[in-house]
Amino acid sequence: MFSDGVLEHFNQHRQTRFWQKEAGGLLFARFQLPVIDIDVATGPRRGDRRSRYSYRPDERAEQREIDDMFSRGLHFVGCWHTHPEDIASPSHIDRQNIADCVRRSHHALNGFIMVIVGRNPIPEGMCVSVCDKSSVYELAFSRNAASIDSSLTSSTNSSADLRMPDARDTN
């Protein structure tokens, strides 16, 4: 589940104008199994290297964020960044980078979340994946997510509910 604050953070950094650079950061969650509540999205940071078509994070700043958030009871669960395309999709480099991140990190998770935010309104422009050491599994929006207020102005809880695709689903 993505909190309203995280969805708003993504929305603020969509590359809707030709001069906007890619942005990104880390995702932090609380575990209330079977639900993982992604409560915080960080970035972009001053030390990140950003252009219209690329994003390279400040890795030292990322490690400081991981340490700080862990001391607050939040766990690093993945990364997010933007793409200047209407409906986001992971590039070959994105797939390599997240798999490398899973391999290099010391954690008890089976993998990490990768969110790529496109130009279209959220959630339609987002690509959300679960990534292990070798593969990227794109998540399908659950039927509960259909009621999300894509303007993100509602005062009600508009958290996005995502799950792994199910063979029984026809949509």
C-alpha positions as semicolon CSV with decimal commas, in nm:
position;residue;x (nm);y (nm);z (nm)
1;M;0,000;0,000;0,000
2;F;0,126;0,349;-0,089
3;S;0,029;0,629;0,148
4;D;-0,132;0,946;0,018
5;G;0,190;1,134;0,097
6;V;0,398;0,898;-0,116
7;L;0,156;0,921;-0,409
8;E;0,160;1,301;-0,381
9;H;0,543;1,296;-0,375
10;F;0,543;1,093;-0,699
11;N;0,288;1,329;-0,851
12;Q;0,500;1,637;-0,771
13;H;0,796;1,496;-0,963
14;R;0,624;1,370;-1,281
15;Q;0,808;1,502;-1,589
16;T;0,513;1,681;-1,744
17;R;0,722;1,967;-1,889
18;F;1,004;1,934;-2,143
19;W;1,263;2,095;-1,913
20;Q;1,198;1,869;-1,614
21;K;1,472;1,624;-1,520
22;E;1,431;1,270;-1,397
23;A;1,391;1,248;-1,021
24;G;1,408;0,958;-0,781
25;G;1,468;0,832;-0,433
26;L;1,408;0,553;-0,187
27;L;1,095;0,387;-0,048
28;F;1,046;0,309;0,321
29;A;0,776;0,095;0,478
30;R;0,624;-0,047;0,791
31;F;0,534;-0,415;0,784
32;Q;0,182;-0,508;0,891
33;L;0,181;-0,843;0,716
34;P;0,039;-0,938;0,484
35;V;0,038;-0,566;0,400
36;I;0,349;-0,357;0,344
37;D;0,265;0,010;0,403
38;I;0,499;0,233;0,205
39;D;0,485;0,549;0,415
40;V;0,786;0,752;0,296
41;A;0,943;0,831;-0,041
42;T;1,265;1,034;-0,031
43;G;1,448;1,233;-0,299
44;P;1,544;1,386;-0,517
45;R;1,857;1,506;-0,338
46;R;2,101;1,787;-0,405
47;G;2,382;1,539;-0,479
48;D;2,186;1,331;-0,733
49;R;2,295;1,352;-1,097
50;R;1,989;1,422;-1,307
51;S;1,910;1,490;-1,671
52;R;1,600;1,464;-1,886
53;Y;1,667;1,095;-1,957
54;S;1,878;0,974;-1,665
55;Y;1,895;0,967;-1,289
56;R;2,193;0,863;-1,073
57;P;2,139;0,888;-0,699
58;D;2,381;1,018;-0,438
59;E;2,461;0,680;-0,281
60;R;2,610;0,825;0,038
61;A;2,295;1,030;0,097
62;E;2,087;0,718;0,031
63;Q;2,277;0,523;0,298
64;R;2,222;0,807;0,546
65;E;1,849;0,796;0,466
66;I;1,839;0,418;0,518
67;D;2,012;0,449;0,857
68;D;1,793;0,740;0,966
69;M;1,465;0,579;0,861
70;F;1,560;0,247;1,024
71;S;1,612;0,430;1,355
72;R;1,250;0,551;1,314
73;G;1,115;0,199;1,257
74;L;1,093;0,230;0,878
75;H;1,253;-0,027;0,649
76;F;1,410;0,031;0,308
77;V;1,198;-0,163;0,058
78;G;1,295;-0,020;-0,279
79;C;1,348;0,271;-0,513
80;W;1,145;0,506;-0,730
81;H;1,225;0,736;-1,020
82;T;1,056;0,914;-1,306
83;H;1,061;0,861;-1,682
84;P;0,963;1,115;-1,949
85;E;0,710;0,875;-2,105
86;D;0,334;0,868;-2,062
87;I;0,312;0,518;-1,917
88;A;0,632;0,423;-1,742
89;S;0,818;0,100;-1,805
90;P;1,156;-0,018;-1,676
91;S;1,454;0,014;-1,906
92;H;1,723;-0,251;-1,936
93;I;1,943;-0,035;-1,710
94;D;1,662;-0,006;-1,452
95;R;1,632;-0,386;-1,445
96;Q;2,008;-0,429;-1,402
97;N;2,032;-0,163;-1,132
98;I;1,752;-0,301;-0,913
99;A;1,881;-0,657;-0,941
100;D;2,228;-0,532;-0,842
101;C;2,075;-0,342;-0,549
102;V;1,903;-0,660;-0,425
103;R;2,231;-0,856;-0,453
104;R;2,445;-0,592;-0,277
105;S;2,206;-0,515;0,008
106;H;2,199;-0,690;0,344
107;H;1,833;-0,761;0,415
108;A;1,582;-1,035;0,490
109;L;1,353;-0,952;0,198
110;N;1,294;-1,166;-0,110
111;G;1,333;-0,857;-0,325
112;F;1,268;-0,485;-0,354
113;I;0,994;-0,264;-0,494
114;M;1,074;-0,054;-0,802
115;V;0,838;0,228;-0,893
116;I;0,872;0,422;-1,216
117;V;0,651;0,726;-1,251
118;G;0,549;0,835;-1,600
119;R;0,386;1,156;-1,723
120;N;0,027;1,029;-1,710
121;P;-0,168;1,089;-1,390
122;I;-0,112;0,852;-1,102
123;P;-0,180;0,562;-1,089
124;E;-0,221;0,510;-1,467
125;G;0,129;0,639;-1,547
126;M;0,303;0,431;-1,279
127;C;0,483;0,102;-1,320
128;V;0,525;-0,088;-0,993
129;S;0,741;-0,400;-0,982
130;V;0,880;-0,645;-0,732
131;C;1,238;-0,732;-0,817
132;D;1,458;-1,015;-0,699
133;K;1,822;-1,087;-0,785
134;S;1,742;-1,178;-1,144
135;S;1,387;-1,084;-1,246
136;V;1,140;-0,796;-1,248
137;Y;0,774;-0,882;-1,181
138;E;0,531;-0,605;-1,271
139;L;0,240;-0,577;-1,028
140;A;-0,118;-0,547;-1,143
141;F;-0,349;-0,292;-0,983
142;S;-0,612;-0,462;-0,773
143;R;-0,976;-0,390;-0,829
144;N;-0,974;-0,189;-0,505
145;A;-0,731;0,057;-0,662
146;A;-0,988;0,154;-0,925
147;S;-1,140;0,403;-0,683
148;I;-0,817;0,600;-0,640
149;D;-0,866;0,973;-0,685
150;S;-0,602;1,044;-0,950
151;S;-0,612;1,416;-0,874
152;L;-0,480;1,325;-0,527
153;T;-0,688;1,600;-0,372
154;S;-0,932;1,385;-0,182
155;S;-0,915;1,399;0,196
156;T;-1,008;1,033;0,215
157;N;-0,748;0,759;0,217
158;S;-0,655;0,705;-0,148
159;S;-0,369;0,463;-0,093
160;A;-0,284;0,246;-0,390
161;D;-0,337;-0,127;-0,334
162;L;-0,117;-0,339;-0,558
163;R;-0,070;-0,712;-0,580
164;M;0,095;-0,978;-0,786
165;P;-0,099;-1,076;-1,100
166;D;-0,327;-1,372;-1,045
167;A;-0,391;-1,631;-1,316
168;R;-0,763;-1,605;-1,230
169;D;-0,774;-1,235;-1,319
170;T;-0,897;-1,159;-1,667
171;N;-0,832;-0,781;-1,659
